[in-house]
Amino acid sequence: MHRGLGPFAGSEEDRLIDTSWPEERFLVRPGVDLRGPGDWGTVFGRKGELSVEIGYGKDEFLLELAEARPDGLFLGIDFSRPRTRSYLRKIAKRRLENVRVLYEHAANAIGYCLGDQAVSELFVLFPDPWPKERHARNRLVRPWFAREAARVLEPGGRFTLATDHPPYRDQMIEVIEANGAFTNLRGPGNFGPRPEGFDETIFERRWVDQGRDVFYLQYTRVTA
Ligand SMILES: C[S@@+](CC[C@H](N)C(=O)[O-])C[C@H]1O[C@@H](n2cnc3c(N)ncnc32)[C@H](O)[C@@H]1O
């Protein structure tokens, strides 16, 4: 199945279809709009602190931040075609010139589009939990992901994750803390409720309405 527009894009036909996307100016096509990982200043037309969310889904968490912080630069990453289409429309409707979108698998988006220490904050909010044990290897937060997060975050950069799924929460903690590049703001192994100033996401609301607990993890990238 075709996913993404970058160097991993599928057939030429996919590319032709994708050129007719709505509000295409917010979509970043690796190799076309972005010549290399250091090219974000060109893409946004200016420099600024870059905040990245992986897996925006139908949620507008990052768009709220972008609206509240017009000086910042905001990049959403998701590999869902319908969600990306509707996200592009939402960005246009809100007139958010400081937001861009990568329609890519996170591994491609991070590995090929984000340079070392390029990111000030990184959000992974309610990623697919893959609750069945035999599917757990599909989870996003695994050692490769922690390594990439450590590479792209600037020293002191913030890394926030959330889930409703206790086994995934424990996996996140284990994997991120084993990496050694992060300090848990709540103390090693700890998690807590949604931090102040964070908007509830769509998935969070769904789980809370069903009576489930949600867990937030907050890390900073160590400076050494
Ligand atoms: C469960 S939804 C959560 C959406 C939103 N953050 C919220 O809390 O409402 C997870 C989203 O992550 C996206 N996603 C999952 N794995 C991904 C990956 N490897 N790369 C990019 N996007 C991914 C899915 O397409 C989906 O839109």
The ligand as an SDF file (V2000), in Angstrom:
LIG
                    3D

 27 29  0  0  0  0  0  0  0  0999 V2000
   -4.8810    6.4980   17.8200 C   0  0  0  0  0  0  0  0  0  0  0  0
   -4.6270    7.8370   16.7150 S   0  0  0  0  0  0  0  0  0  0  0  0
   -4.3350    9.1880   17.8520 C   0  0  0  0  0  0  0  0  0  0  0  0
   -4.6610   10.5240   17.2410 C   0  0  0  0  0  0  0  0  0  0  0  0
   -4.4720   11.7420   18.1610 C   0  0  0  0  0  0  0  0  0  0  0  0
   -3.1000   11.9030   18.6060 N   0  0  0  0  0  0  0  0  0  0  0  0
   -5.4070   11.7280   19.3630 C   0  0  0  0  0  0  0  0  0  0  0  0
   -4.9170   11.5750   20.5000 O   0  0  0  0  0  0  0  0  0  0  0  0
   -6.6160   11.8750   19.1670 O   0  0  0  0  0  0  0  0  0  0  0  0
   -2.9750    7.4730   16.1150 C   0  0  0  0  0  0  0  0  0  0  0  0
   -2.5940    8.2060   14.8070 C   0  0  0  0  0  0  0  0  0  0  0  0
   -1.2150    7.9220   14.5580 O   0  0  0  0  0  0  0  0  0  0  0  0
   -1.0360    7.6190   13.1840 C   0  0  0  0  0  0  0  0  0  0  0  0
    0.1280    6.7410   13.1000 N   0  0  0  0  0  0  0  0  0  0  0  0
    0.2550    5.5320   13.6810 C   0  0  0  0  0  0  0  0  0  0  0  0
    1.4670    5.0080   13.4170 N   0  0  0  0  0  0  0  0  0  0  0  0
    2.1230    5.9290   12.6570 C   0  0  0  0  0  0  0  0  0  0  0  0
    3.4140    5.9600   12.0460 C   0  0  0  0  0  0  0  0  0  0  0  0
    4.2580    4.9390   12.1900 N   0  0  0  0  0  0  0  0  0  0  0  0
    3.7340    7.0250   11.3140 N   0  0  0  0  0  0  0  0  0  0  0  0
    2.8720    8.0610   11.1610 C   0  0  0  0  0  0  0  0  0  0  0  0
    1.6450    8.0880   11.7150 N   0  0  0  0  0  0  0  0  0  0  0  0
    1.2670    7.0380   12.4490 C   0  0  0  0  0  0  0  0  0  0  0  0
   -2.3460    6.9810   12.7480 C   0  0  0  0  0  0  0  0  0  0  0  0
   -2.5700    7.1430   11.3560 O   0  0  0  0  0  0  0  0  0  0  0  0
   -3.3750    7.7460   13.5890 C   0  0  0  0  0  0  0  0  0  0  0  0
   -3.8680    8.8720   12.9000 O   0  0  0  0  0  0  0  0  0  0  0  0
  1  2  1  0
  2  3  1  0
  2 10  1  0
  3  4  1  0
  4  5  1  0
  5  6  1  0
  5  7  1  0
  7  8  2  0
  7  9  1  0
 10 11  1  0
 11 12  1  0
 11 26  1  0
 12 13  1  0
 13 14  1  0
 13 24  1  0
 14 15  1  0
 14 23  1  0
 15 16  2  0
 16 17  1  0
 17 18  1  0
 17 23  2  0
 18 19  1  0
 18 20  2  0
 20 21  1  0
 21 22  2  0
 22 23  1  0
 24 25  1  0
 24 26  1  0
 26 27  1  0
M  CHG  2   2   1   9  -1
M  END
$$$$
